[in-house]
């Protein structure tokens, strides 16, 4: 029995971009690693989860790193201190994958690896989808032809291309690290060329410049509250970004990308009240129902409703 007199109850907070409990997060020597999975390397003993729970955070999106244009598969997690890795996986959550644009990708010259320019980043992603489309066509031809099935061995299974096909079918959500407006526009064009919608643009610090386009495409925006000046491509970041995108109808969340900030997501959300003057209720949605919608788990968490998980935070 918990005495809640004089306290506040909210939905458990949700962080749409986290690396806590991630046992090594980058597979950077290849430019496409769609086959690797974060769910296989969850560290259930990471003390960051305990501290995040103390700050009211109950759900995270554990993402692969941003070393390659197409990174590894993410895993949505329920934070349960003292549980085994498998018990931390949010089993009802849709599958997803990490993409990345910009400096993190093109500056991997130490790997001696293509791409080294923003143009190359776009082409790596396009090439991967073209290969996946050919792979899907090969399998479809084989599966529809009884004679082929009797006389030929099946096409070679490719776990990397399997994941890419799932993206095109809408069965795997893309969560893309991004900063500059030109690259945000570029990835929306690629997605539409291959028939799918970007799940979220992560960080998306120039999202305020192209907010109407984000709304038109249907992508969510998971941004920082007030980070800037930590590298050059962030030069035009402003703390009003989240509010400006929300004002035109983009689904906006605030994320941490930091074990430290993950302990205070309530205060991160409050910054949207300071920078842009949105209501406290709308600011709370930046760390509850909005990220739940972005991760496809809003039928389970993100608001206090009958039929959802009993996933809530009691605040002193």
C-alpha positions in Angstrom: 0.0 0.0 0.0 1.4 3.4 -1.0 0.0 6.5 0.7 -0.3 9.0 -2.1 -1.9 11.8 -0.1 -0.5 15.2 -1.1 1.5 13.6 -4.0 1.1 13.7 -7.8 0.6 10.7 -10.0 1.6 10.7 -13.7 2.2 8.1 -16.4 5.7 6.6 -16.2 8.0 8.8 -18.2 9.3 7.6 -21.5 12.7 8.3 -23.2 12.7 7.7 -26.9 16.5 7.8 -27.2 18.7 6.0 -24.7 21.9 4.0 -24.5 21.7 2.8 -20.9 22.0 -0.9 -20.4 23.6 -1.0 -23.9 26.6 -3.4 -23.9 28.6 -1.7 -26.7 26.4 0.3 -29.1 28.4 0.9 -32.3 29.3 -1.6 -35.1 31.0 1.0 -37.2 33.4 -0.7 -39.6 30.6 -1.4 -42.1 28.4 1.4 -43.3 25.2 -0.9 -43.2 24.7 -3.2 -40.2 21.0 -3.7 -40.2 21.4 -7.3 -38.9 22.8 -6.6 -35.5 20.4 -6.3 -32.5 20.6 -4.3 -29.3 18.2 -6.8 -27.6 21.0 -9.4 -27.6 23.4 -7.2 -25.6 21.2 -5.7 -22.8 23.1 -5.3 -19.6 20.6 -5.8 -16.8 23.1 -4.6 -14.1 23.6 -1.1 -15.4 23.1 1.2 -12.4 21.8 3.9 -14.7 18.4 2.0 -14.9 18.1 2.2 -11.1 18.8 5.9 -11.1 16.4 6.5 -14.0 13.6 4.7 -12.2 14.2 7.0 -9.2 13.5 9.9 -11.6 10.2 8.5 -12.8 11.5 7.0 -16.0 9.9 3.6 -16.7 10.3 3.0 -20.5 13.3 3.6 -22.9 14.1 3.1 -26.5 17.6 1.5 -26.4 19.2 2.5 -29.7 22.3 1.4 -31.6 25.0 4.1 -32.0 25.3 6.6 -34.8 28.5 5.4 -36.5 26.9 4.2 -39.7 24.1 5.4 -42.1 22.1 2.2 -41.4 22.9 0.9 -37.9 21.5 -1.9 -35.8 18.1 -2.9 -34.6 16.8 -1.1 -31.4 14.9 -2.6 -28.5 12.2 -0.8 -26.4 12.6 -1.7 -22.8 10.6 -1.5 -19.5 13.0 -0.6 -16.7 12.7 -3.3 -14.0 15.6 -3.2 -11.6 16.7 -6.7 -10.7 15.3 -8.5 -13.7 17.1 -10.6 -16.3 17.7 -9.1 -19.8 14.7 -10.9 -21.4 12.3 -9.5 -18.8 13.3 -6.0 -19.7 12.2 -6.2 -23.3 8.9 -4.5 -24.0 7.4 -7.4 -26.0 4.4 -5.6 -27.5 6.6 -2.8 -29.0 7.0 -2.7 -32.8 10.5 -3.5 -34.1 12.7 -0.6 -35.1 16.2 0.3 -36.4 18.7 3.1 -36.0 19.7 5.3 -39.0 22.2 8.1 -38.8 23.0 11.2 -40.9 25.7 13.9 -40.7 29.1 14.3 -39.1 29.0 11.1 -37.0 28.7 9.0 -40.1 30.9 10.8 -42.6 33.8 11.5 -40.2 34.7 7.8 -39.7 37.8 8.3 -41.8 39.8 6.4 -39.2 38.0 3.3 -40.5 39.0 4.1 -44.1 35.3 3.6 -44.9 32.9 5.0 -47.4 31.0 7.4 -47.1 33.1 10.5 -46.3 30.6 13.1 -47.4 26.9 13.8 -46.9 26.3 12.9 -50.5 27.8 9.5 -49.9 25.6 9.0 -46.8 22.5 9.4 -49.0 23.8 7.0 -51.6 24.7 4.3 -49.1 21.1 4.4 -47.9 19.6 4.4 -51.4 21.9 1.5 -52.5 20.8 -0.6 -49.5 17.1 -0.1 -50.3 17.7 -1.0 -54.0 19.5 -4.2 -52.9 16.6 -5.0 -50.5 14.0 -4.4 -53.2 15.8 -6.8 -55.6 16.2 -9.3 -52.7 12.4 -9.2 -52.0 11.6 -9.6 -55.7 13.9 -12.7 -55.8 12.1 -14.3 -52.8 8.6 -13.4 -54.2 9.4 -15.0 -57.5 10.7 -18.2 -55.8 7.7 -18.4 -53.4 5.1 -18.0 -56.2 6.7 -20.6 -58.5 6.1 -24.2 -57.6 8.4 -25.5 -60.3 11.3 -23.3 -59.0 10.6 -24.7 -55.5 10.9 -28.2 -56.8 14.0 -27.7 -58.9 16.1 -25.0 -57.3 17.4 -24.3 -53.9 15.9 -21.2 -52.2 17.6 -17.8 -52.5 20.4 -17.3 -49.9 19.0 -15.8 -46.6 20.4 -12.4 -45.8 19.6 -11.0 -42.3 20.7 -7.5 -43.3 18.4 -7.4 -46.2 15.5 -9.0 -44.3 15.6 -6.0 -42.0 15.6 -3.6 -44.9 12.6 -5.3 -46.5 10.7 -5.0 -43.2 11.3 -1.3 -43.3 9.8 -1.0 -46.7 6.8 -3.0 -45.7 6.2 -0.8 -42.7 7.0 -3.5 -40.2 10.2 -1.9 -38.8 10.3 1.7 -37.7 13.3 4.0 -38.6 14.7 6.1 -35.8 17.2 8.4 -37.5 19.9 10.5 -35.9 19.8 13.9 -37.6 20.6 17.5 -37.3 20.6 19.6 -40.5 17.5 20.5 -42.5 19.0 19.4 -45.8 19.6 15.8 -44.5 16.2 15.7 -42.9 14.6 16.6 -46.2 16.8 14.0 -48.0 15.7 11.1 -45.8 12.0 11.9 -46.2 12.5 11.8 -50.0 14.3 8.4 -49.8 11.5 7.0 -47.5 8.8 8.2 -49.9 10.7 6.8 -52.9 10.7 3.4 -51.2 7.1 3.6 -49.9 7.5 4.0 -46.1 7.4 6.7 -43.5 10.2 7.6 -41.1 9.2 6.7 -37.5 11.2 9.4 -35.8 13.9 11.9 -36.5 16.1 11.8 -33.4 17.7 15.1 -32.2 16.4 16.8 -35.3 17.8 20.1 -34.1 17.0 22.0 -37.3 13.5 20.5 -37.3 12.0 24.0 -36.7 13.2 25.0 -40.1 11.3 22.2 -41.9 8.5 21.6 -39.4 5.8 21.7 -42.1 7.6 19.1 -44.1 7.9 16.8 -41.1 4.2 17.2 -40.5 3.5 16.5 -44.2 5.6 13.3 -44.2 4.2 12.1 -40.9 7.5 11.6 -39.0 7.8 12.1 -35.2 10.5 14.4 -33.8 12.4 13.3 -30.7 14.6 16.3 -29.8 16.8 17.7 -27.1 15.4 20.4 -24.9 18.4 22.8 -25.0 21.6 21.1 -26.2 23.8 23.0 -28.7 27.4 23.9 -29.5 28.9 20.5 -28.9 29.8 20.2 -32.6 29.6 22.4 -35.6 26.5 20.9 -37.3 24.5 21.9 -34.2 25.3 25.6 -34.7 21.7 26.5 -35.5 20.0 24.6 -32.6 17.6 26.7 -30.5 15.7 25.8 -27.3 12.4 26.7 -29.0 12.8 23.8 -31.5 10.4 21.5 -29.7 7.6 24.0 -29.3 7.9 25.3 -32.8 7.5 21.9 -34.3 4.6 21.0 -32.0 2.9 24.3 -33.0 2.6 23.1 -36.6 1.3 19.6 -35.6 4.4 17.5 -35.4 4.4 14.8 -32.7 7.3 16.0 -30.5 9.1 14.3 -27.6 12.2 15.3 -25.6 14.8 12.6 -25.2 18.0 12.3 -23.1 20.7 10.4 -25.0 22.3 10.6 -21.6 22.2 8.5 -18.5 22.5 11.7 -16.5 19.6 13.6 -18.1 17.5 10.4 -18.0 17.2 10.9 -14.3 15.4 14.3 -14.8 13.1 14.0 -17.8 10.4 15.9 -15.9 12.7 18.9 -15.8 13.6 18.5 -19.4 9.9 18.6 -20.3 9.5 21.7 -18.1 11.9 23.6 -20.4 9.3 23.6 -23.1 7.2 25.8 -20.8 10.0 28.2 -20.4 11.0 28.2 -24.1 7.8 28.6 -26.0 5.2 29.0 -23.3 3.3 25.7 -23.9 1.1 24.5 -21.1 2.4 22.2 -18.4 0.1 19.5 -19.6 1.4 19.7 -23.1 5.0 19.7 -21.8 4.3 16.5 -19.8 3.1 14.9 -23.0 6.6 15.4 -24.4 7.9 12.7 -22.1 4.8 10.5 -21.8 2.1 10.0 -24.5 4.1 11.6 -27.4 7.1 9.2 -27.2 4.7 6.4 -26.6 3.0 7.2 -29.9 6.4 7.5 -31.7 7.4 4.0 -30.4 4.0 2.4 -31.2 3.3 1.6 -27.5 0.6 4.2 -26.7 -2.0 1.4 -26.3 0.0 0.2 -23.3 1.7 3.2 -21.7 2.0 7.0 -21.9 -1.3 7.9 -20.2 -3.4 6.9 -17.2 -6.3 5.0 -18.8 -8.3 1.9 -17.9 -6.9 -1.1 -19.8 -3.3 0.1 -20.1 -0.4 -1.2 -18.1 -0.2 -0.1 -14.5 2.9 1.9 -15.4 2.9 5.1 -13.4 5.0 7.4 -11.2 4.2 8.8 -7.8 5.9 12.1 -7.2 6.7 13.8 -3.8 
